[in-house]
Amino acid sequence: MEPWNAGKHDSVRRLEKNRPAAPHSSYAQEENPDGNKDGAHGADAPAARRFSYAPVSRGPAGHRFGGRLGRVYRIRGPVLLAGAALLVTLSVLLTCLLNHLFSPRPKPEGPVFLNEALDVPVRTVLLTEGSAGRPGIKREIQYLVIHETANPGEGTGAKSHSNYLQAGGDGKGTSWHYTVDDHEIYRHVPDDEVAYHASSADGNTYGIGIELCVNEDGDFEKTFDNGARLAACLLKAYGLSANDLRQHGDFTEKNCPETIRNTGRWGEFTQKVKDYLKGLDK
């Protein structure tokens, strides 16, 4: 019997012998919808359409995923990474925001000399250092003490009270840091020095005294607002909050600030201060 390839030319046999093996396909054959593994859709289906191939993917455990599952696996990975990166970014931004809102504000080394308080001019006419009303004692600022002048006479605005203190005041050394009216503010004593206004050693030692004018020819509503503006600026400057606002009446039985207390407007005043303070924090 002749060999199966006896009729072939030697050169053809050598080519067949040396032909490399078909490489392993990276494609997996899919069955067609009618269940035929060979992919035929009827006897007359064109040969070119009898087979459908889909790329093969490998999962983390080496499993092969073909078709739609493989595509889902390849898409989901980058999406998860992008989501994780977004969460990290949001976490960092939230941490920075919380630090900004709740970290203690730095306090200045010395007194702050404002030229204006949210558009209200501040004029500095200091008492003579070493005088009865300005002993020059340095202290730590812990709160603001709100007063009213209880002086309804015409013309008794901030400048009038500045002149009064410069002339020696009541002769007992009574003094305070600021006087506020409906159009301007006067400073009499540096913020970081003791003044005698609170009828209390604690109030005098740690509080900045602010007097609101109640002169009949003035606009108390504007004075009320200007006082809130000044308070917000001072709280901001010294790292304090609206919780550090005090009334003169907190240190003594005196009904002061009288108008504000009698009309139940202390809550309104503190809210104004908070609103201005928020604006300064932006």
C-alpha positions as CSV (number, residue, x, y, z in Angstrom):
1,M,0.0,0.0,0.0
2,E,1.3,3.4,-0.9
3,P,1.7,6.0,1.9
4,W,-1.2,8.5,2.2
5,N,1.1,11.2,0.8
6,A,2.9,9.1,-1.8
7,G,1.4,11.2,-4.7
8,K,2.7,14.5,-3.3
9,H,5.8,16.2,-4.4
10,D,8.7,16.1,-1.9
11,S,8.7,19.9,-1.6
12,V,5.0,19.9,-0.7
13,R,5.6,17.3,1.9
14,R,8.4,19.4,3.4
15,L,6.1,22.4,3.6
16,E,3.4,20.5,5.3
17,K,5.9,19.0,7.8
18,N,7.3,22.4,8.7
19,R,4.1,24.3,8.9
20,P,3.7,25.9,12.4
21,A,0.8,25.0,14.6
22,A,-2.1,27.3,14.5
23,P,-1.8,29.8,17.4
24,H,-4.2,29.7,20.2
25,S,-7.1,32.1,19.4
26,S,-7.8,34.8,21.9
27,Y,-11.4,34.7,20.8
28,A,-14.1,32.5,22.1
29,Q,-16.8,31.1,19.8
30,E,-20.3,32.0,20.8
31,E,-23.3,30.0,20.0
32,N,-25.9,31.5,17.7
33,P,-29.4,32.2,19.0
34,D,-30.9,29.0,17.5
35,G,-28.5,26.8,19.5
36,N,-26.2,25.6,16.7
37,K,-22.6,25.5,18.0
38,D,-21.2,25.8,14.5
39,G,-23.0,29.2,14.2
40,A,-25.0,28.2,11.1
41,H,-28.3,29.9,10.7
42,G,-29.9,27.5,8.3
43,A,-28.3,25.4,5.6
44,D,-28.0,28.2,3.2
45,A,-26.4,30.7,5.6
46,P,-23.2,32.2,4.1
47,A,-20.1,30.7,5.5
48,A,-18.7,34.1,6.5
49,R,-21.7,34.6,8.9
50,R,-21.7,31.1,10.5
51,F,-19.4,32.0,13.4
52,S,-19.6,34.9,15.9
53,Y,-16.5,35.8,18.0
54,A,-16.2,37.9,21.1
55,P,-13.0,38.9,22.9
56,V,-12.0,37.0,25.9
57,S,-11.2,38.8,29.2
58,R,-9.6,37.4,32.3
59,G,-10.8,38.2,35.8
60,P,-8.8,38.6,38.9
61,A,-8.8,34.9,39.6
62,G,-7.8,34.0,36.0
63,H,-11.3,33.2,34.9
64,R,-12.1,33.9,31.3
65,F,-15.0,36.2,30.6
66,G,-16.2,36.6,27.1
67,G,-18.7,38.8,25.4
68,R,-20.8,41.2,27.5
69,L,-19.4,40.1,30.8
70,G,-15.9,40.9,29.7
71,R,-16.9,44.4,28.4
72,V,-18.6,45.2,31.8
73,Y,-15.6,44.1,33.7
74,R,-13.3,46.3,31.6
75,I,-15.6,49.4,32.0
76,R,-16.4,49.0,35.7
77,G,-12.7,49.1,36.9
78,P,-11.9,52.7,35.7
79,V,-15.3,53.9,36.9
80,L,-14.6,52.6,40.4
81,L,-11.2,54.2,40.4
82,A,-12.6,57.5,39.3
83,G,-15.3,57.3,42.1
84,A,-12.7,56.5,44.7
85,A,-10.6,59.5,43.6
86,L,-13.6,61.8,43.8
87,L,-14.4,60.6,47.3
88,V,-10.8,61.3,48.4
89,T,-11.0,64.8,46.9
90,L,-14.3,65.6,48.6
91,S,-13.0,64.3,51.9
92,V,-9.9,66.7,51.7
93,L,-12.1,69.7,50.8
94,L,-14.5,68.9,53.7
95,T,-11.6,68.7,56.1
96,C,-10.2,72.0,55.0
97,L,-13.6,73.6,55.3
98,L,-14.2,72.3,58.9
99,N,-10.7,73.4,59.9
100,H,-11.4,76.9,58.5
101,L,-14.8,77.1,60.3
102,F,-13.8,75.7,63.7
103,S,-10.1,76.4,64.2
104,P,-9.4,79.2,66.7
105,R,-8.7,82.5,65.0
106,P,-5.2,83.9,65.6
107,K,-5.1,86.8,68.0
108,P,-3.1,89.9,67.3
109,E,0.0,90.7,69.3
110,G,-1.2,94.2,70.3
111,P,-4.3,96.4,70.1
112,V,-6.1,96.9,66.8
113,F,-6.6,100.5,65.6
114,L,-9.6,100.5,63.2
115,N,-10.0,103.4,60.8
116,E,-13.5,102.2,60.0
117,A,-16.0,99.6,61.1
118,L,-17.8,98.3,58.0
119,D,-18.0,101.8,56.5
120,V,-18.6,103.6,59.8
121,P,-15.6,106.0,60.5
122,V,-13.6,105.4,63.7
123,R,-11.8,108.4,65.1
124,T,-9.1,107.9,67.7
125,V,-8.7,110.5,70.5
126,L,-7.0,108.7,73.3
127,L,-7.0,109.7,76.9
128,T,-3.6,110.6,78.3
129,E,-1.7,107.5,79.4
130,G,-1.4,107.4,83.2
131,S,-4.5,109.5,83.7
132,A,-7.3,108.3,86.0
133,G,-9.3,106.9,83.2
134,R,-6.4,105.3,81.4
135,P,-4.0,103.7,83.9
136,G,-2.2,101.9,81.1
137,I,-2.7,98.4,82.6
138,K,-2.3,95.7,79.9
139,R,-4.8,92.8,79.9
140,E,-6.2,89.9,77.8
141,I,-9.4,90.6,75.9
142,Q,-12.1,88.1,76.5
143,Y,-15.4,89.8,75.6
144,L,-17.2,93.0,74.6
145,V,-19.4,94.8,77.1
146,I,-22.3,96.8,75.6
147,H,-23.6,99.9,77.4
148,E,-25.8,102.9,76.7
149,T,-24.8,106.4,77.7
150,A,-28.2,107.1,79.3
151,N,-27.7,110.7,78.1
152,P,-30.7,111.8,76.0
153,G,-29.7,115.5,75.7
154,E,-29.4,117.0,72.3
155,G,-26.0,117.0,70.8
156,T,-24.7,114.3,73.1
157,G,-23.2,112.1,70.4
158,A,-19.9,110.3,70.2
159,K,-17.8,113.4,69.8
160,S,-19.5,115.1,72.7
161,H,-18.6,112.1,74.9
162,S,-15.0,112.1,73.7
163,N,-14.7,115.8,74.8
164,Y,-16.3,114.9,78.1
165,L,-13.7,112.2,78.8
166,Q,-10.8,114.4,77.7
167,A,-12.0,117.0,80.2
168,G,-11.7,114.5,83.0
169,G,-15.2,112.9,82.9
170,D,-16.9,112.5,86.2
171,G,-13.7,113.0,88.1
172,K,-13.8,109.4,89.4
173,G,-11.8,107.8,86.6
174,T,-14.9,106.3,84.8
175,S,-13.9,105.5,81.2
176,W,-14.6,103.2,78.3
177,H,-13.1,102.2,75.0
178,Y,-15.6,103.3,72.3
179,T,-18.6,105.6,71.9
180,V,-20.9,105.0,69.0
181,D,-23.6,107.3,67.5
182,D,-25.6,107.3,64.3
183,H,-22.8,108.4,62.0
184,E,-19.4,107.9,63.7
185,I,-17.4,106.1,66.4
186,Y,-14.8,107.6,68.8
187,R,-12.0,105.5,70.5
188,H,-10.8,106.7,73.9
189,V,-8.6,103.9,75.3
190,P,-6.6,101.2,73.4
191,D,-8.4,97.8,73.3
192,D,-5.6,96.0,75.2
193,E,-5.7,98.4,78.2
194,V,-8.1,98.4,81.2
195,A,-10.8,101.0,81.4
196,Y,-13.4,101.5,84.2
197,H,-16.8,100.9,82.8
198,A,-18.3,97.6,84.0
199,S,-18.7,98.2,87.8
200,S,-16.8,94.9,88.1
201,A,-13.2,94.0,88.3
202,D,-13.8,91.1,85.9
203,G,-15.7,93.2,83.4
204,N,-13.1,96.0,83.5
205,T,-10.1,93.6,83.3
206,Y,-11.3,91.5,80.4
207,G,-14.0,93.5,78.5
208,I,-13.9,96.2,75.8
209,G,-16.4,98.8,76.8
210,I,-18.7,100.1,74.0
211,E,-21.2,102.9,74.8
212,L,-24.2,103.5,72.4
213,C,-25.5,107.1,72.3
214,V,-29.2,107.7,73.0
215,N,-29.3,111.5,72.2
216,E,-32.8,112.6,71.2
217,D,-31.6,114.3,68.1
218,G,-29.8,111.1,66.9
219,D,-31.2,108.1,65.1
220,F,-31.0,105.2,67.6
221,E,-31.8,102.6,65.0
222,K,-28.6,103.7,63.1
223,T,-26.6,103.8,66.3
224,F,-27.9,100.3,67.1
225,D,-26.7,99.1,63.7
226,N,-23.3,100.9,63.9
227,G,-22.7,99.3,67.3
228,A,-23.3,95.8,65.8
229,R,-20.8,96.7,63.0
230,L,-18.1,97.7,65.5
231,A,-18.7,94.7,67.7
232,A,-18.4,92.3,64.7
233,C,-15.1,93.9,63.6
234,L,-13.7,93.7,67.2
235,L,-14.8,90.1,67.6
236,K,-13.1,89.2,64.3
237,A,-9.9,91.1,65.2
238,Y,-9.5,89.3,68.5
239,G,-10.6,85.8,67.6
240,L,-13.8,86.0,69.6
241,S,-17.4,85.0,68.7
242,A,-20.9,86.4,69.3
243,N,-21.0,84.2,72.5
244,D,-18.4,86.7,73.9
245,L,-20.9,89.6,73.9
246,R,-21.9,90.9,77.3
247,Q,-24.3,93.5,78.7
248,H,-23.3,95.9,81.4
249,G,-26.1,94.4,83.4
250,D,-24.3,91.0,83.4
251,F,-21.8,92.5,85.9
252,T,-24.1,94.7,88.0
253,E,-27.7,95.2,88.9
254,K,-27.8,98.3,86.7
255,N,-30.3,98.2,83.9
256,C,-27.9,98.8,81.0
257,P,-28.1,98.9,78.1
258,E,-31.5,100.3,79.1
259,T,-33.2,100.8,75.8
260,I,-32.2,97.5,74.4
261,R,-33.1,95.6,77.5
262,N,-36.5,97.4,78.0
263,T,-37.5,96.7,74.4
264,G,-36.3,93.1,74.4
265,R,-33.8,93.7,71.6
266,W,-30.7,92.0,72.9
267,G,-31.3,88.9,70.8
268,E,-31.8,91.2,67.7
269,F,-28.5,92.9,68.5
270,T,-26.5,89.7,68.8
271,Q,-28.0,88.4,65.6
272,K,-27.0,91.5,63.8
273,V,-23.4,91.0,65.1
274,K,-23.5,87.4,63.9
275,D,-24.6,88.4,60.4
276,Y,-21.9,91.0,60.1
277,L,-19.3,88.6,61.4
278,K,-20.3,86.0,58.8
279,G,-19.8,88.7,56.1
280,L,-16.3,89.4,57.5
281,D,-15.4,85.7,57.4
282,K,-16.1,85.3,53.7
